[in-house]
Amino acid sequence: MNVGPQWSPTVWKQVTDSSQGCHFIKLYEKREKQLSLSNKSKSHPQAQANRWKWKVSAADESTSKSAKSSYGNEAIQ
């Protein structure tokens, strides 16, 4: 069962048969808002393109010292 950011308040109510405290509720409201804003910003086409560019550039070239000596310009033929 996946109910998102409201998972803990929902489970709290079912398990303890009591209501949550105001600090507990505020925390989960804050996290729910952060999640929605995060998903909104990630859904923009520019953000998706940037993620793809980072992924491709990271996979494009290996920059470790051993990789450069084995496969780079200084590789022994």
Backbone atoms as SQL, in Angstrom:
CREATE TABLE atoms (id INTEGER PRIMARY KEY, chain TEXT, resi INTEGER, resn TEXT, atom TEXT, x REAL, y REAL, z REAL);
INSERT INTO atoms VALUES
  (1, 'A', 1, 'MET', 'N', 0.844, -1.174, 0.000),
  (2, 'A', 1, 'MET', 'CA', 0.000, 0.000, 0.000),
  (3, 'A', 1, 'MET', 'C', 0.890, 1.238, 0.000),
  (4, 'A', 2, 'ASN', 'N', 0.733, 2.073, -1.005),
  (5, 'A', 2, 'ASN', 'CA', 1.519, 3.295, -1.121),
  (6, 'A', 2, 'ASN', 'C', 0.571, 4.482, -1.187),
  (7, 'A', 3, 'VAL', 'N', 0.583, 5.295, -0.136),
  (8, 'A', 3, 'VAL', 'CA', -0.304, 6.459, -0.099),
  (9, 'A', 3, 'VAL', 'C', 0.479, 7.758, -0.067),
  (10, 'A', 4, 'GLY', 'N', 1.733, 7.733, -0.486),
  (11, 'A', 4, 'GLY', 'CA', 2.529, 8.946, -0.623),
  (12, 'A', 4, 'GLY', 'C', 2.938, 9.570, 0.692),
  (13, 'A', 5, 'PRO', 'N', 3.047, 10.905, 0.716),
  (14, 'A', 5, 'PRO', 'CA', 3.540, 11.592, 1.909),
  (15, 'A', 5, 'PRO', 'C', 2.613, 11.455, 3.110),
  (16, 'A', 6, 'GLN', 'N', 1.366, 11.132, 2.899),
  (17, 'A', 6, 'GLN', 'CA', 0.431, 10.996, 4.012),
  (18, 'A', 6, 'GLN', 'C', 0.459, 9.592, 4.608),
  (19, 'A', 7, 'TRP', 'N', 1.451, 8.791, 4.251),
  (20, 'A', 7, 'TRP', 'CA', 1.526, 7.423, 4.746),
  (21, 'A', 7, 'TRP', 'C', 1.565, 7.380, 6.264),
  (22, 'A', 8, 'SER', 'N', 2.457, 8.102, 6.887),
  (23, 'A', 8, 'SER', 'CA', 2.594, 8.024, 8.334),
  (24, 'A', 8, 'SER', 'C', 1.369, 8.522, 9.095),
  (25, 'A', 9, 'PRO', 'N', 0.763, 9.669, 8.743),
  (26, 'A', 9, 'PRO', 'CA', -0.461, 10.067, 9.446),
  (27, 'A', 9, 'PRO', 'C', -1.586, 9.051, 9.294),
  (28, 'A', 10, 'THR', 'N', -1.688, 8.458, 8.117),
  (29, 'A', 10, 'THR', 'CA', -2.729, 7.456, 7.897),
  (30, 'A', 10, 'THR', 'C', -2.488, 6.232, 8.769),
  (31, 'A', 11, 'VAL', 'N', -1.262, 5.759, 8.787),
  (32, 'A', 11, 'VAL', 'CA', -0.925, 4.588, 9.595),
  (33, 'A', 11, 'VAL', 'C', -1.066, 4.907, 11.078),
  (34, 'A', 12, 'TRP', 'N', -0.665, 6.103, 11.492),
  (35, 'A', 12, 'TRP', 'CA', -0.803, 6.536, 12.888),
  (36, 'A', 12, 'TRP', 'C', -2.256, 6.391, 13.328),
  (37, 'A', 13, 'LYS', 'N', -3.168, 6.881, 12.512),
  (38, 'A', 13, 'LYS', 'CA', -4.594, 6.852, 12.849),
  (39, 'A', 13, 'LYS', 'C', -5.091, 5.409, 12.940),
  (40, 'A', 14, 'GLN', 'N', -4.678, 4.563, 12.017),
  (41, 'A', 14, 'GLN', 'CA', -5.143, 3.179, 12.007),
  (42, 'A', 14, 'GLN', 'C', -4.592, 2.392, 13.188),
  (43, 'A', 15, 'VAL', 'N', -3.327, 2.611, 13.522),
  (44, 'A', 15, 'VAL', 'CA', -2.671, 1.808, 14.552),
  (45, 'A', 15, 'VAL', 'C', -3.040, 2.266, 15.955),
  (46, 'A', 16, 'THR', 'N', -2.984, 3.581, 16.199),
  (47, 'A', 16, 'THR', 'CA', -3.194, 4.077, 17.561),
  (48, 'A', 16, 'THR', 'C', -4.640, 4.461, 17.842),
  (49, 'A', 17, 'ASP', 'N', -5.455, 4.582, 16.815),
  (50, 'A', 17, 'ASP', 'CA', -6.854, 4.996, 16.945),
  (51, 'A', 17, 'ASP', 'C', -6.955, 6.342, 17.672),
  (52, 'A', 18, 'SER', 'N', -5.989, 7.222, 17.403),
  (53, 'A', 18, 'SER', 'CA', -6.007, 8.576, 17.956),
  (54, 'A', 18, 'SER', 'C', -5.522, 9.537, 16.876),
  (55, 'A', 19, 'SER', 'N', -5.690, 10.824, 17.119),
  (56, 'A', 19, 'SER', 'CA', -5.253, 11.803, 16.129),
  (57, 'A', 19, 'SER', 'C', -3.794, 12.186, 16.374),
  (58, 'A', 20, 'GLN', 'N', -3.153, 12.678, 15.329),
  (59, 'A', 20, 'GLN', 'CA', -1.763, 13.077, 15.420),
  (60, 'A', 20, 'GLN', 'C', -1.671, 14.459, 16.057),
  (61, 'A', 21, 'GLY', 'N', -0.468, 14.813, 16.502),
  (62, 'A', 21, 'GLY', 'CA', -0.229, 16.140, 17.048),
  (63, 'A', 21, 'GLY', 'C', -0.062, 17.174, 15.945),
  (64, 'A', 22, 'CYS', 'N', -0.127, 18.451, 16.319),
  (65, 'A', 22, 'CYS', 'CA', -0.044, 19.513, 15.308),
  (66, 'A', 22, 'CYS', 'C', 1.333, 19.555, 14.651),
  (67, 'A', 23, 'HIS', 'N', 2.402, 19.272, 15.387),
  (68, 'A', 23, 'HIS', 'CA', 3.745, 19.289, 14.799),
  (69, 'A', 23, 'HIS', 'C', 3.906, 18.156, 13.789),
  (70, 'A', 24, 'PHE', 'N', 3.340, 17.014, 14.108),
  (71, 'A', 24, 'PHE', 'CA', 3.385, 15.859, 13.213),
  (72, 'A', 24, 'PHE', 'C', 2.652, 16.179, 11.908),
  (73, 'A', 25, 'ILE', 'N', 1.490, 16.781, 12.025),
  (74, 'A', 25, 'ILE', 'CA', 0.698, 17.120, 10.841),
  (75, 'A', 25, 'ILE', 'C', 1.409, 18.188, 10.010),
  (76, 'A', 26, 'LYS', 'N', 1.978, 19.207, 10.663),
  (77, 'A', 26, 'LYS', 'CA', 2.687, 20.271, 9.940),
  (78, 'A', 26, 'LYS', 'C', 3.872, 19.717, 9.162),
  (79, 'A', 27, 'LEU', 'N', 4.590, 18.788, 9.764),
  (80, 'A', 27, 'LEU', 'CA', 5.735, 18.187, 9.094),
  (81, 'A', 27, 'LEU', 'C', 5.304, 17.497, 7.804),
  (82, 'A', 28, 'TYR', 'N', 4.236, 16.724, 7.855),
  (83, 'A', 28, 'TYR', 'CA', 3.801, 16.001, 6.665),
  (84, 'A', 28, 'TYR', 'C', 3.155, 16.907, 5.641),
  (85, 'A', 29, 'GLU', 'N', 2.519, 17.989, 6.064),
  (86, 'A', 29, 'GLU', 'CA', 2.012, 18.971, 5.103),
  (87, 'A', 29, 'GLU', 'C', 3.176, 19.643, 4.381),
  (88, 'A', 30, 'LYS', 'N', 4.236, 19.939, 5.126),
  (89, 'A', 30, 'LYS', 'CA', 5.428, 20.551, 4.544),
  (90, 'A', 30, 'LYS', 'C', 6.073, 19.603, 3.539),
  (91, 'A', 31, 'ARG', 'N', 6.195, 18.338, 3.900),
  (92, 'A', 31, 'ARG', 'CA', 6.807, 17.356, 2.993),
  (93, 'A', 31, 'ARG', 'C', 5.948, 17.131, 1.751),
  (94, 'A', 32, 'GLU', 'N', 4.640, 17.153, 1.909),
  (95, 'A', 32, 'GLU', 'CA', 3.751, 16.985, 0.764),
  (96, 'A', 32, 'GLU', 'C', 3.915, 18.157, -0.202),
  (97, 'A', 33, 'LYS', 'N', 4.027, 19.364, 0.344),
  (98, 'A', 33, 'LYS', 'CA', 4.226, 20.547, -0.496),
  (99, 'A', 33, 'LYS', 'C', 5.570, 20.470, -1.214),
  (100, 'A', 34, 'GLN', 'N', 6.629, 20.061, -0.497),
  (101, 'A', 34, 'GLN', 'CA', 7.950, 19.926, -1.112),
  (102, 'A', 34, 'GLN', 'C', 7.927, 18.901, -2.241),
  (103, 'A', 35, 'LEU', 'N', 7.218, 17.803, -2.024),
  (104, 'A', 35, 'LEU', 'CA', 7.128, 16.758, -3.037),
  (105, 'A', 35, 'LEU', 'C', 6.414, 17.266, -4.284),
  (106, 'A', 36, 'SER', 'N', 5.313, 17.985, -4.102),
  (107, 'A', 36, 'SER', 'CA', 4.577, 18.492, -5.262),
  (108, 'A', 36, 'SER', 'C', 5.399, 19.524, -6.029),
  (109, 'A', 37, 'LEU', 'N', 6.116, 20.403, -5.312),
  (110, 'A', 37, 'LEU', 'CA', 6.966, 21.390, -5.987),
  (111, 'A', 37, 'LEU', 'C', 8.124, 20.717, -6.715),
  (112, 'A', 38, 'SER', 'N', 8.677, 19.679, -6.110),
  (113, 'A', 38, 'SER', 'CA', 9.774, 18.948, -6.732),
  (114, 'A', 38, 'SER', 'C', 9.305, 18.271, -8.018),
  (115, 'A', 39, 'ASN', 'N', 8.158, 17.616, -7.953),
  (116, 'A', 39, 'ASN', 'CA', 7.620, 16.950, -9.140),
  (117, 'A', 39, 'ASN', 'C', 7.277, 17.956, -10.229),
  (118, 'A', 40, 'LYS', 'N', 6.787, 19.126, -9.821),
  (119, 'A', 40, 'LYS', 'CA', 6.441, 20.167, -10.793),
  (120, 'A', 40, 'LYS', 'C', 7.687, 20.663, -11.511),
  (121, 'A', 41, 'SER', 'N', 8.756, 20.919, -10.764),
  (122, 'A', 41, 'SER', 'CA', 9.977, 21.424, -11.397),
  (123, 'A', 41, 'SER', 'C', 10.654, 20.352, -12.248),
  (124, 'A', 42, 'LYS', 'N', 10.570, 19.105, -11.842),
  (125, 'A', 42, 'LYS', 'CA', 11.176, 18.018, -12.614),
  (126, 'A', 42, 'LYS', 'C', 10.429, 17.752, -13.916),
  (127, 'A', 43, 'SER', 'N', 9.161, 18.157, -13.993),
  (128, 'A', 43, 'SER', 'CA', 8.359, 17.857, -15.173),
  (129, 'A', 43, 'SER', 'C', 8.595, 18.837, -16.316),
  (130, 'A', 44, 'HIS', 'N', 9.299, 19.944, -16.068),
  (131, 'A', 44, 'HIS', 'CA', 9.560, 20.902, -17.141),
  (132, 'A', 44, 'HIS', 'C', 10.483, 20.280, -18.187),
  (133, 'A', 45, 'PRO', 'N', 10.221, 20.541, -19.459),
  (134, 'A', 45, 'PRO', 'CA', 11.057, 19.959, -20.518),
  (135, 'A', 45, 'PRO', 'C', 12.533, 20.338, -20.400),
  (136, 'A', 46, 'GLN', 'N', 12.812, 21.568, -19.972),
  (137, 'A', 46, 'GLN', 'CA', 14.209, 21.998, -19.844),
  (138, 'A', 46, 'GLN', 'C', 14.930, 21.192, -18.767),
  (139, 'A', 47, 'ALA', 'N', 14.247, 20.916, -17.662),
  (140, 'A', 47, 'ALA', 'CA', 14.849, 20.123, -16.589),
  (141, 'A', 47, 'ALA', 'C', 15.109, 18.698, -17.060),
  (142, 'A', 48, 'GLN', 'N', 14.175, 18.153, -17.822),
  (143, 'A', 48, 'GLN', 'CA', 14.357, 16.802, -18.342),
  (144, 'A', 48, 'GLN', 'C', 15.524, 16.749, -19.322),
  (145, 'A', 49, 'ALA', 'N', 15.664, 17.787, -20.146),
  (146, 'A', 49, 'ALA', 'CA', 16.772, 17.838, -21.101),
  (147, 'A', 49, 'ALA', 'C', 18.104, 17.949, -20.367),
  (148, 'A', 50, 'ASN', 'N', 18.147, 18.753, -19.312),
  (149, 'A', 50, 'ASN', 'CA', 19.385, 18.898, -18.543),
  (150, 'A', 50, 'ASN', 'C', 19.783, 17.589, -17.880),
  (151, 'A', 51, 'ARG', 'N', 18.805, 16.844, -17.338),
  (152, 'A', 51, 'ARG', 'CA', 19.116, 15.548, -16.725),
  (153, 'A', 51, 'ARG', 'C', 19.705, 14.603, -17.764),
  (154, 'A', 52, 'TRP', 'N', 19.120, 14.616, -18.972),
  (155, 'A', 52, 'TRP', 'CA', 19.607, 13.745, -20.034),
  (156, 'A', 52, 'TRP', 'C', 21.023, 14.144, -20.430),
  (157, 'A', 53, 'LYS', 'N', 21.304, 15.457, -20.525),
  (158, 'A', 53, 'LYS', 'CA', 22.644, 15.926, -20.893),
  (159, 'A', 53, 'LYS', 'C', 23.681, 15.494, -19.863),
  (160, 'A', 54, 'TRP', 'N', 23.347, 15.626, -18.582),
  (161, 'A', 54, 'TRP', 'CA', 24.278, 15.199, -17.527),
  (162, 'A', 54, 'TRP', 'C', 24.544, 13.702, -17.612),
  (163, 'A', 55, 'LYS', 'N', 23.499, 12.930, -17.874),
  (164, 'A', 55, 'LYS', 'CA', 23.645, 11.481, -17.950),
  (165, 'A', 55, 'LYS', 'C', 24.553, 11.101, -19.119),
  (166, 'A', 56, 'VAL', 'N', 24.327, 11.723, -20.258),
  (167, 'A', 56, 'VAL', 'CA', 25.121, 11.412, -21.447),
  (168, 'A', 56, 'VAL', 'C', 26.566, 11.857, -21.261),
  (169, 'A', 57, 'SER', 'N', 26.774, 13.052, -20.693),
  (170, 'A', 57, 'SER', 'CA', 28.145, 13.535, -20.527),
  (171, 'A', 57, 'SER', 'C', 28.911, 12.691, -19.511),
  (172, 'A', 58, 'ALA', 'N', 28.227, 12.174, -18.506),
  (173, 'A', 58, 'ALA', 'CA', 28.888, 11.328, -17.517),
  (174, 'A', 58, 'ALA', 'C', 29.275, 9.981, -18.127),
  (175, 'A', 59, 'ALA', 'N', 28.446, 9.474, -19.033),
  (176, 'A', 59, 'ALA', 'CA', 28.718, 8.185, -19.651),
  (177, 'A', 59, 'ALA', 'C', 29.671, 8.322, -20.837),
  (178, 'A', 60, 'ASP', 'N', 29.872, 9.539, -21.300),
  (179, 'A', 60, 'ASP', 'CA', 30.655, 9.778, -22.506),
  (180, 'A', 60, 'ASP', 'C', 32.144, 9.517, -22.301),
  (181, 'A', 61, 'GLU', 'N', 32.694, 10.005, -21.206),
  (182, 'A', 61, 'GLU', 'CA', 34.142, 9.934, -21.023),
  (183, 'A', 61, 'GLU', 'C', 34.471, 9.512, -19.602),
  (184, 'A', 62, 'SER', 'N', 35.377, 8.587, -19.485),
  (185, 'A', 62, 'SER', 'CA', 35.842, 8.176, -18.171),
  (186, 'A', 62, 'SER', 'C', 37.052, 9.026, -17.816),
  (187, 'A', 63, 'THR', 'N', 37.035, 9.639, -16.630),
  (188, 'A', 63, 'THR', 'CA', 38.078, 10.610, -16.301),
  (189, 'A', 63, 'THR', 'C', 39.015, 10.148, -15.193),
  (190, 'A', 64, 'SER', 'N', 38.926, 8.909, -14.772),
  (191, 'A', 64, 'SER', 'CA', 39.835, 8.454, -13.724),
  (192, 'A', 64, 'SER', 'C', 41.246, 8.290, -14.299),
  (193, 'A', 65, 'LYS', 'N', 42.236, 8.327, -13.433),
  (194, 'A', 65, 'LYS', 'CA', 43.636, 8.239, -13.865),
  (195, 'A', 65, 'LYS', 'C', 43.908, 6.906, -14.567),
  (196, 'A', 66, 'SER', 'N', 43.387, 5.823, -14.001),
  (197, 'A', 66, 'SER', 'CA', 43.639, 4.516, -14.613),
  (198, 'A', 66, 'SER', 'C', 42.927, 4.391, -15.958),
  (199, 'A', 67, 'ALA', 'N', 41.741, 4.979, -16.072),
  (200, 'A', 67, 'ALA', 'CA', 41.023, 4.912, -17.342),
  (201, 'A', 67, 'ALA', 'C', 41.748, 5.711, -18.417),
  (202, 'A', 68, 'LYS', 'N', 42.289, 6.871, -18.041),
  (203, 'A', 68, 'LYS', 'CA', 43.024, 7.675, -19.018),
  (204, 'A', 68, 'LYS', 'C', 44.295, 6.974, -19.469),
  (205, 'A', 69, 'SER', 'N', 44.992, 6.312, -18.540),
  (206, 'A', 69, 'SER', 'CA', 46.233, 5.637, -18.924),
  (207, 'A', 69, 'SER', 'C', 45.959, 4.378, -19.740),
  (208, 'A', 70, 'SER', 'N', 44.827, 3.745, -19.512),
  (209, 'A', 70, 'SER', 'CA', 44.509, 2.520, -20.240),
  (210, 'A', 70, 'SER', 'C', 43.827, 2.786, -21.577),
  (211, 'A', 71, 'TYR', 'N', 42.989, 3.828, -21.625),
  (212, 'A', 71, 'TYR', 'CA', 42.174, 4.045, -22.815),
  (213, 'A', 71, 'TYR', 'C', 42.369, 5.416, -23.451),
  (214, 'A', 72, 'GLY', 'N', 43.052, 6.333, -22.788),
  (215, 'A', 72, 'GLY', 'CA', 43.181, 7.700, -23.283),
  (216, 'A', 72, 'GLY', 'C', 44.315, 7.861, -24.272),
  (217, 'A', 73, 'ASN', 'N', 44.789, 9.116, -24.412),
  (218, 'A', 73, 'ASN', 'CA', 45.863, 9.432, -25.362),
  (219, 'A', 73, 'ASN', 'C', 47.178, 8.782, -24.963),
  (220, 'A', 74, 'GLU', 'N', 47.380, 8.576, -23.657),
  (221, 'A', 74, 'GLU', 'CA', 48.637, 7.994, -23.192),
  (222, 'A', 74, 'GLU', 'C', 48.613, 6.467, -23.169),
  (223, 'A', 75, 'ALA', 'N', 47.612, 5.856, -23.736),
  (224, 'A', 75, 'ALA', 'CA', 47.499, 4.401, -23.703),
  (225, 'A', 75, 'ALA', 'C', 48.629, 3.756, -24.502),
  (226, 'A', 76, 'ILE', 'N', 49.136, 2.654, -23.983),
  (227, 'A', 76, 'ILE', 'CA', 50.199, 1.918, -24.675),
  (228, 'A', 76, 'ILE', 'C', 49.546, 1.076, -25.757),
  (229, 'A', 77, 'GLN', 'N', 50.033, 1.237, -26.979),
  (230, 'A', 77, 'GLN', 'CA', 49.439, 0.534, -28.115),
  (231, 'A', 77, 'GLN', 'C', 50.041, -0.833, -28.289);
